[in-house]
Amino acid sequence: MKTTENKIRVTACRKSHFNAAHRLHNSGWGTAKNKEIFGVCNNDNFHGHNYDLIVSVSGEIDPGSGYVMDMKILQDLVDAYIISRFDHKNLNLDVEDFRDLNPTAENIAVVIWNILRDVIPEDLELAITLYETERNFVEYSGPNT
């Protein structure tokens, strides 16, 4: 918990889950380089992950509700804008965001952040943590300004 001029700032987090398939591939590279860089993740027939997504919002605690953001509202936004778009999809083929963007965990996190940034109140900071596996995860808090 941080305080700024006697205002209390807290980060509230909501965890969600989705399953998706993808293939890591750079069409500008040949077969050998794609296999060298992406290994089994370059499988012609794709492969899947059980992603865990943590959406974090930071801001001042509302004195009336006691919330930074109502978790039900946050979950509804995540379900409507992310889970319904990505869950049980082939990211390369079914999700327009990845038609020309390699669906690495890093790129998926940035896409999720950009989508949610448009629907989360502007006065809240937003951060995305995306677990591709239990041991491999990325974090993204927006562009450096």
Secondary structure, 3 states (H helix, E strand, C coil): CEEECCEEEEEEEEEEEEEEEECCCCCCCCHHHHHHHHHHHHCCCCEEEEEEEEEEEEEECCCCCCCCCCHHHHHHHHHHHHHHHHCCEEHHHHCHHHCCCCCCHHHHHHHHHHHHHCCCCCCCEEEEEEECCCCCEEEECCCCC
